[in-house]
Amino acid sequence: MTRRLRIALFMPAVAGFAALLLWAAVGLPSFGHYRGPYGLVLDRVVVPERHTANVVNATTFDVRGFDTMGEELILFTAVAGVVLLLRAPVARRAHDRDDGAAAGDAVRMVTGSFVGAGVLVGLWLVAFGFVTPGGGFQGGVAVAAGALLLYVAAGHRPWRRAFGDEAVLDPLEALGAGGFVVIGIAALVSGYPFLTNLVGGGVTGTLESGGTAAFVNWATGLEVAAANLVLFSEFLREYVVPLGAGRVDR
C-alpha cells in the first residue's frame, strides 16, 4: 500500500471522527450543570458502604469494576499490538549498544536524582488510591515515567538492566492483567457476583480501606507500569538506540 493510498483512506476516517467529536462536544451540558443522578447517588453512598474516602477511585475499581477490567484489558491488547508494530525482524535489529546519556551533565544530575522519587511517588499514588486522589492507572504511569528518567540520566544499557528486561516485564504485565480477572473469579467461586468484596470494607481513610478493590487497584498499577515500560523498552531498542549509534537508515 502506497503512502498516498494510506493518506486517502485516513482522511475520510479522521474527518468522520472529527465530526462525531464536534457533535458530542456541542451536546455537552454547561460547566457546573450536572444532569444525571448517578454521581450524586455515589457521593452519598460510597463512603458509608465501601469505606473509601476517594469516591472516584471506589467507583472505578468497585462500583463499576467490571467495566474497568475491560479498560485494563484494552490497554494490555493495545500494548501488544504496538510492540508488534515497533518490533523489526530479527535480521534488522541493532545490537544492544550503550549509546551513553545524550543529555548534558546538569540534566543527567537532576534526572538521576529524581528516578527514585518518581517511582516512589507512583507507588504512593497506587497505595493511597482510596484515601486521596490517585489509583492504579495514575500510579502505574508515574512509576514508569520515574523509571524512564534513568535512561535520560545514564543511557540505554543501565536503564535496560534496571527496568527494561522484557523477560521480567512481560510476566509482570500479564500478572497485573490476569490478577484483576482472578480476583473477580474468586468471588464467583465463593458464590457471589463477579468482583464482590470478600474481605470487608476496612477503615475509612487508611490503607486498609477498599477491601478486595484494593487488590484490584494494585493489579491495575502493576499492569499499567509494566505495559508502559514494555513500550519504552521496545521503542528505545528499535528506534532511539540505533539512531544514536549511527543507524539512520530507517
Wavefront OBJ file of the C-alpha trace (Angstrom):
o trace
v 0.000 0.000 0.000
v 1.481 3.334 -1.039
v 1.733 6.384 1.188
v -0.751 8.288 -0.991
v -3.325 5.499 -0.691
v -2.892 5.331 3.086
v -3.496 9.071 3.338
v -6.542 8.787 1.071
v -8.021 6.129 3.374
v -7.076 8.013 6.516
v -8.520 11.436 5.701
v -12.219 10.390 5.400
v -11.901 8.395 8.619
v -10.374 11.279 10.573
v -12.921 13.714 9.106
v -15.781 11.479 10.244
v -14.258 11.122 13.695
v -13.825 14.905 13.971
v -17.470 15.440 13.019
v -18.665 12.972 15.664
v -16.387 14.538 18.285
v -17.720 18.016 17.480
v -21.305 16.740 17.630
v -20.644 15.209 21.070
v -18.940 18.364 22.362
v -21.815 20.603 21.255
v -24.283 18.416 23.139
v -22.411 18.583 26.454
v -24.166 20.366 29.341
v -22.787 23.706 30.504
v -19.967 23.614 33.032
v -21.315 23.002 36.533
v -24.743 21.770 35.331
v -24.704 18.058 36.100
v -27.787 16.343 34.666
v -27.690 12.758 35.879
v -28.277 11.368 39.381
v -25.537 8.706 39.157
v -22.723 10.797 40.601
v -24.928 12.335 43.279
v -26.058 8.910 44.493
v -22.488 7.592 44.584
v -21.322 10.647 46.514
v -23.829 9.793 49.239
v -23.461 6.005 49.451
v -19.846 5.123 48.617
v -18.172 6.316 51.827
v -20.547 4.566 54.287
v -20.943 1.421 52.155
v -17.435 0.973 50.733
v -15.415 2.714 53.499
v -13.357 4.631 50.913
v -12.685 8.360 51.111
v -11.945 8.669 47.380
v -15.334 8.246 45.704
v -13.892 8.398 42.182
v -11.478 5.521 42.753
v -14.126 3.474 44.553
v -16.388 3.929 41.548
v -13.607 2.863 39.192
v -12.458 -0.279 40.991
v -15.581 -1.312 42.909
v -18.927 0.044 41.704
v -18.030 -0.330 38.018
v -15.107 -2.712 38.411
v -16.233 -4.953 35.536
v -16.028 -2.006 33.101
v -12.596 -1.095 34.448
v -11.413 -4.640 33.813
v -12.335 -4.153 30.169
v -10.336 -0.919 30.057
v -7.312 -2.654 31.559
v -7.515 -5.483 29.038
v -7.807 -2.905 26.242
v -4.512 -1.425 27.439
v -2.963 -4.897 27.547
v -4.092 -5.612 23.976
v -3.047 -2.182 22.717
v 0.469 -2.583 24.110
v 0.801 -5.997 22.490
v -0.277 -4.528 19.151
v 2.048 -1.530 19.344
v 5.002 -3.726 20.299
v 4.352 -5.914 17.260
v 4.326 -2.818 15.049
v 7.510 -1.437 16.588
v 9.427 -4.692 16.536
v 11.664 -5.106 13.496
v 12.644 -8.503 12.043
v 15.481 -10.181 13.889
v 17.833 -9.702 10.951
v 17.369 -5.929 11.092
v 17.736 -5.468 14.827
v 20.574 -3.416 16.167
v 22.800 -4.850 18.836
v 22.255 -3.606 22.359
v 24.843 -0.843 22.259
v 25.364 1.562 25.124
v 24.651 4.895 23.454
v 25.531 6.799 26.607
v 23.492 9.661 28.003
v 22.807 12.256 25.332
v 21.864 14.964 27.844
v 24.259 17.383 29.492
v 25.740 16.935 32.948
v 23.185 19.193 34.640
v 20.235 17.347 33.090
v 21.789 13.989 33.955
v 22.318 15.007 37.578
v 18.769 16.328 38.014
v 17.035 13.429 36.271
v 19.202 10.880 38.077
v 18.199 12.321 41.434
v 14.513 12.076 40.517
v 14.471 8.413 39.457
v 13.803 7.079 42.932
v 11.476 9.960 43.793
v 9.396 9.402 40.665
v 8.999 5.689 41.298
v 8.196 6.349 44.971
v 5.526 8.926 44.088
v 3.968 6.414 41.688
v 3.828 3.726 44.366
v 2.329 6.264 46.785
v -0.390 7.128 44.264
v -1.295 3.453 43.949
v -1.175 2.728 47.682
v -3.291 5.728 48.722
v -5.722 5.460 45.829
v -8.727 5.018 48.127
v -7.676 7.794 50.503
v -6.517 10.661 48.280
v -6.618 11.326 44.507
v -4.658 8.633 42.696
v -5.004 4.958 41.912
v -3.561 2.172 39.821
v -3.776 3.902 36.444
v -2.180 7.171 37.550
v 0.356 5.494 39.819
v 1.395 2.969 37.192
v 2.135 5.736 34.681
v 4.096 7.673 37.322
v 6.201 4.600 38.193
v 7.058 4.028 34.526
v 7.849 7.723 33.991
v 10.147 7.767 37.008
v 11.947 4.683 35.738
v 12.398 6.250 32.294
v 14.369 9.106 33.853
v 17.227 6.648 34.328
v 17.598 6.449 30.552
v 17.952 10.237 30.346
v 20.497 10.227 33.154
v 22.624 7.187 32.321
v 21.814 5.888 28.823
v 20.223 2.783 27.444
v 22.244 -0.071 28.857
v 21.944 0.906 32.573
v 18.256 1.616 32.082
v 17.693 -1.729 30.377
v 19.487 -3.626 33.150
v 17.393 -1.900 35.826
v 13.934 -1.556 34.258
v 13.888 -2.793 30.662
v 14.272 -6.558 30.898
v 11.347 -7.921 28.885
v 11.782 -11.373 30.414
v 10.647 -9.736 33.674
v 8.265 -7.090 32.321
v 6.121 -9.394 30.179
v 5.192 -11.728 33.066
v 4.543 -8.733 35.334
v 2.202 -7.177 32.787
v 0.367 -10.480 32.395
v 0.196 -10.879 36.183
v -1.380 -7.460 36.581
v -3.983 -8.026 33.870
v -4.698 -11.604 34.967
v -4.783 -10.691 38.650
v -7.792 -8.456 38.054
v -9.669 -11.357 36.474
v -8.599 -13.843 39.159
v -9.931 -11.594 41.930
v -13.289 -11.463 40.169
v -13.366 -15.219 39.640
v -12.583 -15.760 43.322
v -15.870 -14.033 44.152
v -17.730 -16.267 41.692
v -16.180 -19.388 43.212
v -17.300 -18.160 46.634
v -20.875 -17.908 45.392
v -21.046 -14.129 44.983
v -21.312 -11.845 41.935
v -18.147 -11.071 39.994
v -15.702 -8.782 41.869
v -17.770 -8.792 45.065
v -15.778 -7.551 48.065
v -14.816 -10.660 50.058
v -12.718 -9.166 52.870
v -14.831 -6.292 54.222
v -14.528 -2.546 53.720
v -11.750 -1.825 56.204
v -11.230 1.513 57.930
v -12.155 4.659 56.009
v -9.224 6.991 55.381
v -6.496 4.352 55.847
v -4.551 1.973 53.639
v -6.825 -0.816 54.880
v -9.877 0.691 53.167
v -11.360 -0.692 49.978
v -11.343 -4.394 50.747
v -10.900 -6.577 47.661
v -10.948 -3.463 45.464
v -7.558 -2.516 46.906
v -6.053 -5.678 45.380
v -7.711 -4.812 42.062
v -6.150 -1.368 42.325
v -2.659 -2.837 42.855
v -3.131 -5.293 39.984
v -4.004 -2.370 37.728
v -0.980 -0.381 38.892
v 1.289 -3.342 38.157
v -0.190 -3.853 34.685
v -0.061 -0.164 33.727
v 3.533 0.299 34.928
v 4.767 -2.870 33.209
v 2.877 -2.065 29.995
v 4.437 1.388 29.730
v 7.908 0.018 30.464
v 7.437 -2.612 27.743
v 6.590 0.171 25.295
v 9.576 2.258 26.394
v 11.902 -0.722 26.132
v 10.768 -1.670 22.640
v 10.798 1.895 21.312
v 14.249 2.659 22.703
v 15.743 -0.579 21.409
v 14.232 -0.409 17.936
v 14.476 3.299 17.144
v 16.300 5.552 19.618
v 19.381 3.429 20.293
v 20.012 2.505 16.630
v 19.805 6.191 15.659
v 22.108 7.160 18.498
v 24.613 4.564 17.316
v 24.640 5.929 13.780
v 21.828 3.795 12.290
v 19.933 6.388 10.213
v 18.645 4.037 7.529
v 15.106 3.751 8.940
l 1 2 3 4 5 6 7 8 9 10 11 12 13 14 15 16 17 18 19 20 21 22 23 24 25 26 27 28 29 30 31 32 33 34 35 36 37 38 39 40 41 42 43 44 45 46 47 48 49 50 51 52 53 54 55 56 57 58 59 60 61 62 63 64 65 66 67 68 69 70 71 72 73 74 75 76 77 78 79 80 81 82 83 84 85 86 87 88 89 90 91 92 93 94 95 96 97 98 99 100 101 102 103 104 105 106 107 108 109 110 111 112 113 114 115 116 117 118 119 120 121 122 123 124 125 126 127 128 129 130 131 132 133 134 135 136 137 138 139 140 141 142 143 144 145 146 147 148 149 150 151 152 153 154 155 156 157 158 159 160 161 162 163 164 165 166 167 168 169 170 171 172 173 174 175 176 177 178 179 180 181 182 183 184 185 186 187 188 189 190 191 192 193 194 195 196 197 198 199 200 201 202 203 204 205 206 207 208 209 210 211 212 213 214 215 216 217 218 219 220 221 222 223 224 225 226 227 228 229 230 231 232 233 234 235 236 237 238 239 240 241 242 243 244 245 246 247 248 249 250
